[in-house]
Amino acid sequence: MTELDFVLLTVYFLCVTYVLYQMVTSFNDEFTIWLDQAHLNEQLESLNLQNAVGISFKFENRYEFDKLKKLQIRIANKSQDQAIYVDWDYCAITDQYDPPRSRRITRGVAGNPADVFPRQAFSAIAPGKTLMEDLFAEDMLTRKDGASALQGDKTILDFSKPPKIAPAPKKKLYQQFMNGEELFKFDLYLVLRFMGFGTAGGNQVPIVCRLNVRKLDWTAGLPWNPKKP
């Protein structure tokens, strides 16, 4: 092997290594998300509401980092004779970053709203029925210009790398999440009113829906791994 052959072979292997690295990187941006059902059940049991309400979310098997642009919630009224009300203006999304954030919830409504400042009407869930809503954090809503309707163009979660000035715990959590070592957890703070369920005058009842997020290994993004169940 001549010196030129050695140089060419080295360049070839470097190119192959770079291409493989780029392939892995392009697939290394997916996660899975699920409701912590045990955490929810514990709250409902402590409030004696396990037979009154059921809460679930509709998720795909996995998402790319820039694809989860809403939460699809389902709230079932298990009662046969009492209504449940959702006070959307008192609901929020919170996360575990340092410092932790609280973000106002906005539910999707028909008619392409132009503003998020007005109070939101509560939702009534009739006995034995289920409410299905698309939820956004207020900061997710944007418009292309002053005359356009608001649209949920941003994602629920931001997976961008924290800046150098970010607190050390935030950078540590991000790195552990990206390495698949830690779950990222965030909460939907849901406020309901149960009229006639033994609560005093339909007092507001806060229920925390904890959502767990786990980053998937890059192999999950290969074409033969389906995204939908």
N, C-alpha and C positions, 0 to 999 in steps of 0.2 A: 504494500500500500504506500503510495506516494504521499508526500506532505499535503498536496492539493486534495487528494482523495480523503484524507483525514479531516481536512477543513470542511469539505463539502458534506461529509457524513455528520460532522458535528452540527453544522448549520441545519441539516435535514432533521436531526433529532430535536434540536431546539424548536424548529418550526412545528413538528408534530406535537411536542410537549405543550407549546403555546396554544395550538388548536384544541387539544384535549382540555386544557385549562379553561379556555373560553366556552367550550361545550358544557363543562360542569357548572361554570358560573351562570350560564344562561338558564340552566335548569334549577339552580339553587335559590329559588325565590318563591317557594310555596309553603303554605301552612294549613293546618286543620284547626277547626274551632268547634267547641261543644259547650252545652250548658252543664254546669255542675249540679246535677239533679239531686244528689244527696244533700248538698248545702241548701237547696230550695225546699226539699221535703222537710228538713229539720225546722226551718222557719214556719212553714205552714202547719206543722204539727204543734209547734209551740204556741201558735195563734189559734189553734183548733179550727183551721180553715182547710184541712186536707180534703174534706168532702165538699167544699164549697167552690173551689177554684182550681183550675189546672193551667199551667203556663208552659209553653214550649216555643222553640224557634225552628225555623226551616233553614238548614244549611246544606251546602254541597259537601262532598267528601273532602275536597281540598280547594284552595284558592291561591291564585298568584297574589303577590303583595299588593298589587294595584287594582284588585277586582272586587273586594268587599266594600260596596258603596252604600249599603243599607242593612238594617237588621229587620228580618221578617218575623214578627212575633205573633203568637196565637194565644189568646186568653179565653179559656172555656169557663162558662158559668155552669157549674154542676147542679145548682139548685133548680128546683122545678117550680118555684113560686116567688123568688126574690131576684131583683136586678142587681148587677154590679156596675159601678161607675169607675172610669179611669180618669184621674185628674192629670192631664198631660203637662200642664204648666208647673207641676210640682215634681216631675220626673227628670232624671239626669243620668248622664253616663260619667262614671268616674274611673280613673286608672291608678296604677301603682307606681307611676314614675315619680321621680324626685325633682321638683315638688309635685305631689299628686294633683291632678286636674279634676274639675267638675264642669261638665258641659251640658247645656240645656238641650232637652229633647224636643225635636219637631217631628210630628207625624206627617206622612205624605197625605195630601188632600187633593181632590179633583179641582181642576180649574187653573192650575199653574199659578200659585200665589206669587205676589210681587213683593211681599214683606213678611218678616217673621216677628215683628215687634208686637202686634196685637195679641191679646190673650187667646189661647186655644180653647175651643169648646170641649167639654168633657165627652167621653164616649160612654154610652149605655150598652150593657150587655144583657140582653133579655134572658130569662130563665131557660136553661137547657141549650143555649146557643153559644157560638164561638165568635169572638172578634179577631179579625186578621188585619194587621196594619204593617206598613213599611215605616221604619223609624230612622231618623237622621239626627246627628248632632248639629246644632245650629251653625257651627263654623264650617260644616261641610257644604253648605248651600252657597252657590255663587251664581252670578248672572254675567252674560257676555257684555251687556251694555245697560244703560239706565232704563231702557224700555223693555228689556227682556224679563221673562219670568225666572224665578229662582229654580235652580236645578242642583241635585246632589252629585256634583262632579268629583268631589274629593272622597277619600276612603275613610272608613270608620277608624282605622288604625294607621299610624305613620311608622313605616319600617325603615325610614332613612337613618343613617348613622348619626348619632348625636355629635354636635360640634365639640371642638376641643375645650370650650369654656363650660360645657355641661357639667353638672355635679358628678362626682366619681361614682356614686351608687347607680345613677342612670346609665352611665357608660358600661359599668360592670353588668347590669341587668341585660342591656342590649347585647353585649358580647356573649353572655351565657345563653341567651335566647337563640342567637344566631348559630351557636355551636350545638344547639339541641340539648343543652344541659338543664335549662330551666323553662318552666311554662311562663307565659305572660298572662296575667289575669286582669280583667277589667269587669266592672259591675254596671248593670242597668238598675238604677234606683227607681223602682216602680211604685206609684202611689195609687191605691185603690180605695173605694168606699163601698162598704157592704151594708146596704139598707135592710134592716129587719133580720140580720144574722146574729143578733145578740150584742151588737156593738152599740154604744150610746149615740143615738142620733146620726148614725152613718159616719162616724169619725173616720178620718183618713188613716189608712193602714199602710205603712211603708214595707215593701217586700224587695229584697235584694236578689237579683238574678245574676249570679256569678258566671262569667264566661271564660273558659280556659282556651288558650291559644298555644299550639305547639308547632314549631318550625319543622318541616319535613326534610328528610335527607334528599339530596339532589336526585337520587334515582326515582323518586316519586313523580318527577316531571317527565319521565320518559313516555313516549307516545302511547305505549300499550297499557299504561296505568290510567284507568278511567277517572274522570273528575266527579261524575254523578253516580249515585248508588245504582 
